[in-house]
Amino acid sequence: MYSTKQLLPVIRIIFGKIIPLLLMFTGACIICFGCRDLLRASQSRTWPTAQGIIQNSFMNRGSRGEYWAQVMYDFTVNAAAFNGNRVAFGDYGSSISSHAQDIVNRYPKGKAVTVYYDPKNPHVCLLEPGVKLQTWFLPGFGFIFLAISGLIAFFIQKGLRTLAAAEPDIQCDS
């Protein structure tokens, strides 16, 4: 038999510390990945360019009803062949098919394109350089996730303190 006073430290550790810290860590990771893409998007305006050719372009539909454009292209840098599939940083699936279809229409198979590539790593490449509105999605989502995680941690801690102060010593079977 355990009393709630005996179980309270375990509950406090799991729900008051571990879960909120995991949620906050997840939010911080999302922010880091989003900020990395923001930095790359900003830098991409000054990246060198190479001529490329669209090898394939089509629209995909995911299992949850989201649509995204698949644009695959080849290009050459210093006699080395590379391929890419990023149109712009922050391009993610959308529930609106017309967005993906517009991208596919802009980049039909066989079209000559200008490819922007990271001079340190040409595998990081794209067709539309610069920061776009969608580039802000991931860091924005991460900040919201982190803020909500912090509020959850605060209110859980507050609730656990209230519970500890008001809880009589009740016996539990286990």
C-alpha positions as CSV (number, residue, x, y, z in Angstrom):
1,M,0.0,0.0,0.0
2,Y,1.3,3.4,-1.0
3,S,0.0,6.8,0.1
4,T,-0.5,9.6,-2.3
5,K,2.2,11.5,-0.3
6,Q,4.6,8.6,-1.2
7,L,3.7,8.7,-4.9
8,L,3.8,12.4,-5.2
9,P,7.6,12.7,-5.7
10,V,7.5,10.2,-8.5
11,I,4.5,12.0,-10.2
12,R,6.2,15.4,-9.7
13,I,9.4,14.1,-11.4
14,I,7.6,12.5,-14.3
15,F,4.9,15.1,-15.0
16,G,6.6,18.1,-13.5
17,K,10.0,17.7,-14.9
18,I,10.6,15.0,-17.5
19,I,7.6,15.5,-19.7
20,P,7.8,19.3,-19.8
21,L,11.6,19.1,-20.4
22,L,11.1,16.7,-23.3
23,L,8.4,19.0,-24.8
24,M,10.7,22.0,-24.4
25,F,13.6,20.2,-25.9
26,T,11.4,19.2,-28.9
27,G,10.5,22.9,-29.4
28,A,14.1,24.0,-29.2
29,C,15.1,21.4,-31.8
30,I,12.3,22.6,-34.1
31,I,13.6,26.2,-33.7
32,C,17.2,25.1,-34.4
33,F,16.2,23.4,-37.7
34,G,14.0,26.3,-38.7
35,C,16.7,28.9,-38.0
36,R,19.2,26.8,-39.9
37,D,16.9,27.0,-42.9
38,L,16.3,30.7,-42.4
39,L,20.1,31.3,-42.4
40,R,20.6,29.2,-45.5
41,A,17.7,30.9,-47.2
42,S,19.1,34.3,-46.5
43,Q,22.6,33.2,-47.6
44,S,21.3,31.6,-50.8
45,R,20.7,35.0,-52.5
46,T,24.5,35.3,-52.8
47,W,25.3,31.7,-53.6
48,P,26.9,30.9,-57.0
49,T,24.7,29.5,-59.7
50,A,24.9,26.8,-62.3
51,Q,22.7,25.9,-65.2
52,G,20.5,22.9,-64.7
53,I,17.8,21.0,-66.3
54,I,14.5,19.7,-64.8
55,Q,14.6,15.9,-64.9
56,N,11.1,15.3,-63.5
57,S,8.3,17.4,-62.0
58,F,5.0,16.1,-60.5
59,M,2.7,16.5,-57.6
60,N,2.5,14.1,-54.7
61,R,-0.3,13.5,-52.4
62,G,0.3,12.3,-48.9
63,S,-1.8,9.9,-46.7
64,R,-3.2,12.8,-44.7
65,G,-4.4,14.8,-47.8
66,E,-1.4,17.1,-48.1
67,Y,0.1,18.0,-51.5
68,W,3.6,18.9,-52.4
69,A,5.6,19.4,-55.6
70,Q,8.4,17.0,-56.5
71,V,10.9,18.8,-58.8
72,M,14.1,17.0,-59.6
73,Y,16.9,18.6,-61.5
74,D,20.5,18.0,-62.5
75,F,23.4,20.5,-62.7
76,T,27.2,20.5,-62.9
77,V,29.7,22.3,-60.7
78,N,33.4,22.1,-61.7
79,A,32.8,19.1,-63.9
80,A,31.1,17.2,-61.1
81,A,27.4,16.2,-61.6
82,F,24.9,17.0,-58.9
83,N,21.1,16.7,-58.5
84,G,18.7,18.4,-56.3
85,N,15.0,18.5,-55.5
86,R,14.5,21.7,-53.3
87,V,12.6,24.5,-54.9
88,A,12.9,26.9,-52.0
89,F,13.7,26.6,-48.3
90,G,10.6,26.1,-46.2
91,D,8.6,24.3,-48.9
92,Y,6.4,21.9,-47.1
93,G,3.2,20.1,-48.0
94,S,-0.1,21.9,-48.1
95,S,-3.7,20.9,-48.0
96,I,-4.2,23.1,-51.1
97,S,-3.3,21.3,-54.2
98,S,-3.1,24.5,-56.4
99,H,0.1,25.6,-54.5
100,A,1.9,22.4,-55.5
101,Q,0.5,22.4,-59.0
102,D,1.7,26.0,-59.5
103,I,5.3,24.9,-58.6
104,V,5.0,21.9,-61.0
105,N,3.8,24.1,-63.8
106,R,6.7,26.6,-63.3
107,Y,9.2,23.7,-63.6
108,P,8.1,21.3,-66.3
109,K,10.3,18.4,-67.3
110,G,13.1,19.5,-69.7
111,K,13.1,23.1,-68.7
112,A,16.5,24.9,-68.3
113,V,16.8,26.4,-64.9
114,T,19.3,28.4,-62.8
115,V,20.4,26.4,-59.7
116,Y,21.7,28.2,-56.6
117,Y,24.1,26.0,-54.6
118,D,26.1,26.3,-51.4
119,P,29.7,26.8,-52.4
120,K,30.9,24.7,-49.5
121,N,28.4,21.9,-50.3
122,P,26.8,21.9,-53.7
123,H,24.4,19.1,-52.5
124,V,22.6,21.9,-50.7
125,C,20.9,23.6,-53.7
126,L,17.6,25.2,-54.7
127,L,15.8,27.0,-57.6
128,E,14.3,30.0,-55.7
129,P,16.8,31.7,-53.4
130,G,16.0,34.0,-50.5
131,V,13.7,34.0,-47.5
132,K,10.1,33.4,-48.3
133,L,7.1,33.5,-46.0
134,Q,7.0,29.7,-45.7
135,T,10.6,29.8,-44.4
136,W,9.3,31.3,-41.2
137,F,6.9,28.4,-40.5
138,L,9.3,26.0,-38.8
139,P,11.0,28.5,-36.4
140,G,7.6,30.1,-35.7
141,F,6.0,26.7,-34.9
142,G,9.0,25.9,-32.7
143,F,8.7,29.1,-30.7
144,I,4.9,28.4,-30.2
145,F,5.6,24.8,-29.2
146,L,8.3,26.0,-26.8
147,A,6.1,28.6,-25.2
148,I,3.2,26.2,-24.8
149,S,5.6,23.7,-23.3
150,G,6.8,26.3,-20.8
151,L,3.2,27.1,-19.8
152,I,2.4,23.5,-19.4
153,A,5.4,23.1,-17.1
154,F,4.4,26.1,-15.1
155,F,0.8,25.0,-14.6
156,I,1.8,21.4,-13.8
157,Q,4.3,22.6,-11.2
158,K,1.7,24.9,-9.7
159,G,-0.9,22.1,-9.7
160,L,1.5,19.6,-8.0
161,R,2.3,22.2,-5.3
162,T,-1.4,22.7,-4.7
163,L,-2.0,19.0,-4.6
164,A,0.9,18.4,-2.2
165,A,-0.4,21.1,0.2
166,A,-4.0,20.0,0.1
167,E,-3.8,16.2,-0.2
168,P,-4.6,14.2,2.9
169,D,-2.6,11.0,3.5
170,I,-4.9,8.6,1.5
171,Q,-3.9,4.9,1.1
172,C,-3.7,3.5,-2.5
173,D,-3.6,-0.2,-3.4
174,S,-0.8,-1.5,-5.7
